[in-house]
Structure formats: C-alpha cells, structure tokens
C-alpha cells in the first residue's frame, strides 16, 4: 500500500505548510537554505513556495527509510492467569 506522500499530487507549498511538515521554525528553514542543506523556494510572481516533491525528498533524506526507524520489539506471548489449566 502506498503512503499518503506517494499518492499526493505535486504542488507548491507555502511557508506555513513547510513549517508544519518539517516541525521547524521560519529562522531554521532560512538558515538551512543559506548553508545549502534545505531546498530553496521557487519564485512565482510576487509569491514564493517550495515544490512538494523537494520537501518530501528532503524529509526522506533526513529521516531515512521508515523500516529503519521502527524498533524491533520481541513478540511476547500472553500467558494465562492463575486460574488457567495450561
């Protein structure tokens, strides 16, 4: 099954949505742009915004594959209480 990011259409994101997706603040975004670690916005008329695919790619590069982030917990079997005959 594809996740939401893979099925979302490509679009221009404005700063508030970029901040929501990254969880970072405005000054962090512009500081990271200045040092070349974050995608630059694209100017569209008087406004500017970020390509949603560039932001998704940035987040994937920082976070890595989802599988690598999931902790491996041993499967615990439930044991019956004191009244069980097992």
KOLDRENNU-364928 format. One record per residue: residue number from 1; residue in one letter; y, z, x of N, C-alpha, C in turn. Coordinates in steps of 0.2 Angstrom, whole numbers. Each point is the difference from the previous one (the first is absolute). Layout:
BEGIN
- NUM, a, Y, Z, X, Y, Z, X, Y, Z, X .
...
//
This chain:
BEGIN
- 1, x, -6, 0, 4, 6, 0, -4, 6, 0, 4 .
- 2, x, 5, -4, -1, 6, 0, 4, 5, 5, -2 .
- 3, x, 4, 3, 5, 4, 5, -2, 7, -3, -3 .
- 4, x, 4, 4, -2, 6, -2, -3, 5, -4, 4 .
- 5, x, 0, 2, 7, 4, -4, 5, -2, -7, 1 .
- 6, x, -7, -1, -1, -3, -7, 1, 2, -4, -6 .
- 7, x, 1, 3, -5, 0, -5, -6, 8, 0, -3 .
- 8, x, 4, 4, 3, 7, 0, -1, 3, -7, 2 .
- 9, x, 5, -3, -4, 3, -6, 2, 5, 1, 6 .
- 10, x, 1, -4, 4, 5, 0, 5, 7, 0, -3 .
- 11, x, 4, 5, 3, 7, 0, -3, 4, 4, 5 .
- 12, x, 7, 0, -2, 5, 3, 4, 0, 7, -2 .
- 13, x, 0, 5, 5, 1, 7, -2, 7, 2, 2 .
- 14, x, 3, 4, -4, 7, 3, 2, -2, 6, 3 .
- 15, x, 6, 3, 4, -1, 6, 4, -3, 6, -4 .
- 16, x, 2, 2, -6, -4, 5, -3, -7, 0, -1 .
- 17, x, -3, -6, -1, -7, -1, -1, -3, 0, 7 .
- 18, x, 3, -2, 5, -2, 0, 7, -1, 7, 2 .
- 19, x, 5, 4, -2, 0, 8, 2, -6, 3, -4 .
- 20, x, -1, -2, -6, -5, 3, -4, -7, -2, 3 .
- 21, x, -1, -6, 2, -6, -2, 3, -2, 3, 7 .
- 22, x, 5, 1, 4, -1, 3, 6, 0, 8, 0 .
- 23, x, 4, 2, -4, 1, 8, -1, 5, 2, 5 .
- 24, x, 4, -5, 3, 5, 2, 5, 7, -1, -3 .
- 25, x, 5, 3, 4, 7, -1, -2, 3, -6, 3 .
- 26, x, 6, -1, -3, 4, -6, 2, 1, 0, 7 .
- 27, x, 3, 5, 3, 1, 0, 8, -6, -1, 4 .
- 28, x, -6, 2, -2, -6, -1, 3, -1, -8, 0 .
- 29, x, 0, -3, -6, -1, -7, 0, 4, -4, 4 .
- 30, x, 7, 1, 0, 5, -4, 4, -1, 2, 8 .
- 31, x, -2, 6, 2, -1, 2, 7, -7, -4, 2 .
- 32, x, -5, -1, -4, -6, -3, 2, 1, -8, 0 .
- 33, x, 5, -2, -4, 2, -7, 1, 3, -2, 6 .
- 34, x, 5, 5, 2, 4, -1, 6, -5, 0, 6 .
- 35, x, -5, 4, 0, -5, 0, 6, -5, -5, 0 .
- 36, x, 0, -4, -6, -5, -5, -1, -7, 2, -2 .
- 37, x, -1, 6, -3, -6, 2, -3, -1, -1, -7 .
- 38, x, 5, -2, -4, 0, -1, -7, 3, -7, -2 .
- 39, x, -3, -3, -5, 2, -7, -2, 8, 0, -2 .
- 40, x, 3, -5, 2, 7, -1, -1, 1, -2, -8 .
- 41, x, 5, 2, -3, 1, -3, -7, 2, -7, 1 .
- 42, x, -1, -4, -6, 3, -7, 0, 6, 0, -5 .
- 43, x, 5, -4, 3, 6, 0, -4, -1, -5, -6 .
- 44, x, 2, 2, -6, 0, -5, -5, 6, 1, -4 .
- 45, x, 5, -5, 1, 6, 0, -3, 4, 6, 3 .
- 46, x, 3, 4, -4, 3, 6, 2, -5, 6, 1 .
- 47, x, -6, 0, -3, -4, 5, 1, -5, -1, 5 .
- 48, x, -4, 5, 2, -6, -1, 5, -6, 4, -3 .
- 49, x, -6, -2, 3, -6, 3, -3, -5, -2, 5 .
- 50, x, -6, 3, -1, -6, 0, 5, -5, -4, -4 .
- 51, x, -4, -4, 4, -5, -4, -3, -6, 5, -1 .
- 52, x, -3, 0, -6, -5, 5, -2, -6, 0, 5 .
- 53, x, -2, -6, 2, -5, -1, 4, 1, 3, 7 .
- 54, x, 6, -1, 2, 2, 3, 7, -1, 8, 0 .
- 55, x, 3, 3, -6, -1, 7, 0, -7, 2, -1 .
- 56, x, -4, -4, -4, -7, 2, -1, -4, -1, 7 .
- 57, x, 2, -5, 4, -3, -1, 7, 2, 6, 4 .
- 58, x, 6, 2, 0, 3, 6, 4, -4, 6, -1 .
- 59, x, -1, 1, -7, -3, 7, -2, -8, -1, 2 .
- 60, x, -3, -6, 0, -7, 0, 2, 0, 1, 7 .
- 61, x, 4, -3, 4, 0, 1, 8, 1, 7, 2 .
- 62, x, 4, 4, -4, 1, 7, 2, -5, 4, -3 .
- 63, x, -3, -1, -6, -5, 4, -2, -7, -2, 2 .
- 64, x, -1, -6, 1, -7, -2, 2, -4, -1, -6 .
- 65, x, -6, -2, 1, -5, -1, -6, -1, 6, -4 .
- 66, x, 0, -1, -6, -1, 6, -5, -7, 4, 2 .
- 67, x, -5, -4, 2, -7, 3, 1, 1, 4, 6 .
- 68, x, 4, -1, 5, 1, 4, 6, 3, 7, -2 .
- 69, x, 4, 0, -5, 3, 6, -2, -4, 5, -4 .
- 70, x, -5, -2, -4, -4, 4, -4, -4, 5, 4 .
- 71, x, 1, 6, -1, -5, 5, 3, -7, -1, -2 .
- 72, x, -4, 1, 5, -8, 0, -2, -2, 7, -1 .
- 73, x, -1, 1, -6, -2, 7, -2, -8, -1, -1 .
- 74, x, -4, 5, 2, -7, 0, -2, -1, 1, -7 .
- 75, x, -5, -3, -3, -1, 0, -7, -4, 7, -1 .
- 76, x, 3, 4, -4, -4, 7, -1, -3, -1, -7 .
- 77, x, -6, 3, 0, -4, 0, -6, 1, 6, -3 .
- 78, x, 1, 0, -7, 1, 6, -3, -7, 4, -1 .
- 79, x, 0, 6, 1, -6, 4, 0, 1, 4, -7 .
- 80, x, -6, 1, -3, 0, 4, -6, 2, 7, 1 .
- 81, x, 2, 4, -5, 2, 7, 0, -7, 4, 0 .
- 82, x, 1, 7, 0, -5, 4, 0, -6, 0, -5 .
- 83, x, 2, -3, -6, -4, -1, -5, -5, -6, 0 .
- 84, x, 1, -4, 5, -3, -7, 1, -7, 2, 2 .
- 85, x, -5, -4, -2, -7, 1, 2, -2, -4, 6 .
- 86, x, 5, -4, 3, -1, -4, 6, 0, 3, 7 .
//
